[in-house]
């Protein structure tokens, strides 16, 4: 794997993506770093939000670069917002899905991935011989996801790419009587659709989940909800799923990035319905 959490602390995280060592803000990391200052000083790129969202560069800024996570490759770049194009903490989520599909010998699942970003989860699922509908409101992110799919030799008929407001898309899918074997969703705290539609997690998540319920087959395999919004703990997500889906088997936990040198870094929470 080409990713490593080297250390964290002082509201920063120090990571290695392939050949590059990168420091980025991380408000939750309020502890002190475990590694020495000299090690932290050996970075390639450092991003600061307090300095007009600027990157400090010790090497020439690459146009993009390739990083491998599990058995998948992804194109990354240093964005103006401090993002690189992947959330490495999500690997534990899509690895569980991959293993479930393979271990239970599930064939040709129809899976809906909402807020799909640059396609990591969609690609991982498509490579299990599932059919994925990838929905994201951003055309640039969807084009980036398509590049990642090509990088992983994913067949074109395995992923249906949709650029749309998630809520509008779900309402149309309900009217079409479409159904899915599984749904994955990673809603933002706040988002805008292609036509300036507004998504606010505090007012829209519950409706979003009820729409997902209508789209799941009676014998659906799983639904995975992940969330990075502060205060939306695993118990909050559990309460929502219990209210919407009733008495189902729910597995929930923090989303952590583990480090051999430092503390595990909490990056949000997830709750998953396993419909065995």
Order of alpha helices (4+ residues) and beta strands (2+ residues): beta-beta-beta-alpha-beta-beta-beta-beta-alpha-beta-alpha-beta-alpha-beta-alpha-beta-beta-beta-alpha-beta-alpha-beta-beta
